[in-house]
Amino acid sequence: MFDILSTAELTISASIVAGFLSLAMAETARSRASVLVALGAWFVLVLALGATGALSPAGLGAPALGLAVVLPIAALVWAYFALPSVRNAMATMPLPALIALHAIRLLGFTFIVLYAEGRLPAPFAPSAGWGDMFIGATALPLAWAVTQFGARVRPLALLWNALGVADLVIALTLGPLSAPGPLQVFVGPPDSSPMTALPWLIIPGFLVPCLLFLHVVIFARLAKAEGATTTPAWRNEHRAKAA
């Protein structure tokens, strides 16, 4: 039952993230549809890799899983910095919205449950689970604070964003180190190989690259707003651009 519920939760979360990115990365209906199709194709590929076990230790293993995570991140970051249309579109998305989306990381409790059931190892599962839950639980309060206080909470936003990146990077490091293969340091059982199968592959294969990309965008937006001197200007620079 837990796996069925997790499948539904992860699929809904992926749909929310894909819909959000399609709105954030393009300014016209046609462009948004194109982004959504591309994200949908990527999600289907992740499902195919998980269903076939292509990234399992018996398949291509941890190195291939690493590529499945790193390549989408690189593609998204490249699109943001190299394509003015994407960068300009994302500049119109309110910063609090970029932060608030990370509330979906409350689903990190999944790692805690799988660890308690003996299906995922320590330190990978507890670190990923509690880290995600902390970032998810603080995302909405921080988004509200940014809306209300603007530049006065910029240092807090930078700290939160750095912690969010660190949480994901640590999880992406501990995962391969806990999986059977040449990189394994933490020997099970259990090991982290369930993360290469469905529905769990949705997390490193789709959600993590999208969330890391949003962290990069948040850093870029905070850096650009560093010189702002008034709360409304820092919080709502998207309005100035729209005007």
Secondary structure as the mmCIF struct_conf table of DSSP 4:
data_model
#
loop_
_struct_conf.conf_type_id
_struct_conf.id
_struct_conf.beg_label_comp_id
_struct_conf.beg_label_asym_id
_struct_conf.beg_label_seq_id
_struct_conf.end_label_comp_id
_struct_conf.end_label_asym_id
_struct_conf.end_label_seq_id
HELX_RH_AL_P HELX_RH_AL_P1 PHE A 2 ALA A 24
BEND BEND1 MET A 25 MET A 25
BEND BEND2 GLU A 27 THR A 28
HELX_RH_AL_P HELX_RH_AL_P2 ALA A 29 THR A 52
TURN_TY1_P TURN_TY1_P1 GLY A 53 LEU A 55
BEND BEND3 SER A 56 SER A 56
TURN_TY1_P TURN_TY1_P2 PRO A 57 LEU A 60
HELX_RH_AL_P HELX_RH_AL_P3 GLY A 61 ALA A 82
HELX_RH_AL_P HELX_RH_AL_P4 PRO A 84 ALA A 91
TURN_TY1_P TURN_TY1_P3 THR A 92 THR A 92
BEND BEND4 MET A 93 MET A 93
HELX_RH_AL_P HELX_RH_AL_P5 LEU A 95 ALA A 100
HELX_RH_3T_P HELX_RH_3T_P1 LEU A 101 GLY A 108
HELX_RH_AL_P HELX_RH_AL_P6 PHE A 109 ALA A 116
TURN_TY1_P TURN_TY1_P4 GLU A 117 GLY A 118
BEND BEND5 ARG A 119 LEU A 120
TURN_TY1_P TURN_TY1_P5 ALA A 122 PRO A 123
HELX_RH_AL_P HELX_RH_AL_P7 PHE A 124 PHE A 149
HELX_RH_3T_P HELX_RH_3T_P2 GLY A 150 VAL A 153
HELX_RH_AL_P HELX_RH_AL_P8 ARG A 154 LEU A 177
TURN_TY1_P TURN_TY1_P6 SER A 178 SER A 178
BEND BEND6 ALA A 179 GLY A 181
TURN_TY1_P TURN_TY1_P7 PRO A 182 LEU A 183
BEND BEND7 PHE A 186 PHE A 186
BEND BEND8 PRO A 189 PRO A 190
BEND BEND9 SER A 192 SER A 192
HELX_RH_3T_P HELX_RH_3T_P3 SER A 193 THR A 196
BEND BEND10 ALA A 197 ALA A 197
TURN_TY1_P TURN_TY1_P8 LEU A 198 LEU A 201
HELX_RH_AL_P HELX_RH_AL_P9 ILE A 202 ILE A 202
HELX_RH_PI_P HELX_RH_PI_P1 ILE A 203 LEU A 207
HELX_RH_AL_P HELX_RH_AL_P10 VAL A 208 LYS A 224
HELX_RH_3T_P HELX_RH_3T_P4 ALA A 225 GLY A 227
BEND BEND11 THR A 230 THR A 230
HELX_RH_AL_P HELX_RH_AL_P11 THR A 231 ARG A 235
TURN_TY1_P TURN_TY1_P9 ASN A 236 ASN A 236
HELX_RH_AL_P HELX_RH_AL_P12 GLU A 237 ALA A 242
#
